[in-house]
């Protein structure tokens, strides 16, 4: 959604690198480029004017002129101002003190209210709540059926006493949506559901009849939250629509749908600032799990290509199998071989986290490799899994026995070419070697200063070792050097400052002083 804006802002900040001091002309040029980038992203003109004004004022102030690195300080200012126009801080649902928490959804037709109702219900269910959906959209054909399907996918009950309008009776909807909403709340109280999500009707445009119906539903059920669902790809019209709904139903929060689209995304940067209402949730895909709490600071970091590692960690914690992780940790500690079964289990763990593209795009600097990420085929993981599952149990444990005829059989069984089987086995052999070195205490491959670095072992270290110091040409000095060397050899290795590489100047090195995990001192050569 924000790819174009992110590219423009990143290019603007690159022009500031290497400058020890920023002049007023530099600041004006930077602010001008930021203004153009925001306008091209369809951000509302009043929001752009206010945003760039604050950035320029702060950029010309003492916080930049006295900074060690002015260009980084400009990025910091833009980041803080982006967080501010996105809402400032994360806003969560206000739960009712007594009775069920009532959440009413409002918005135009096609904004994604019905789909979002299912996503929100599943998200609340994962938080430990017991939600129920109420079908009050009795005007759009098959809207009730759609909500029932979405509720079934989310594993949440749907209260739908009326089937709604069909294609043959558009002007005569079955049932009163206000009465259905009121009855749905009563049903939730009776069945002890603690959250009620009411899906209301929408229109292709704002009209008086639609607003009046929404106001009547609000007065009938008195919701704790009224969430305005807005299509993130709507463009400049987002501000007018949001203002109309705020005046009509006085919504309490905003939900951005279709945030994974390829539009310019100005609605997300405009609505919160213009209405003064917080963005609470973001819908990022078609699946019921493609839904997340909106964090203004994290979204600002994504826009500025600084990544969103916290969200990535939360997704990993939510989907990662702790038992499988513990099993792999024990296997690693016991120095057991890393097999293709283990490799397949790790692949499945990654798949549980969701789309690889989305995860990689959350990494800092991902915009630089966006083209490569867009070309990444998510089905590659499926092909790898098919190859491994086409092997016999013995082949997965001992891949060295896989000869030419076995590779041809595996390729036929998985529907790929033999070259893809060869490539997978080569990559796995490299991963297996790396795991063996780590398990044997050789340290992380490629890390300087640790034993076993780069995979070259002792031979590589021997090549890069400093040459032996030449003996002095002075006979008396040479004899003294020889005596000193014999004395050091006689004293043994304990006299050497073995801990010097860890910052000690002498004495024996005790790994236990580093407060490392139990057993890790063996990797460092300790005797404790």
Secondary structure by P-SEA (a helix, b strand, c coil): caaaaaaaaaaaaaaacccccccaaaaaaaaaaaaaaaaaacccaaaaaaaaaaaaaaaacccccccccaaaaaaaaaaaaaaaaacccccccccccccbbbbbbbbcccccaaaaaaaaaaaaaaaccbbbbbbccccccaaaaaaaaaaaaaccccccccccccccccccccccaaaaaaaaaaaaaaacccbbbbbbbbcccccaaaaaaaaaaaaaccccbbbbbbccccccaaaaaaaaaaaaccccbbbbccccccccccccccccccccccccbbbccccccccccccaaaaaaaaaccccaaaaaaaaaacccaaaaaaaaaaaaacccccaaaaaaaaaaaaaaccaaaaaaaccccccaaaaaaacccaaaaaaaaaaaacccccccccccccaaaaaaaaaaacccaaaaaaaaaaaaaaaaaaaaaaacccccccccccccccccaaaaaaaccccccccccaaaaaaaaaaaaaaaaaccccccccccccccccccccccccccccccccccccc
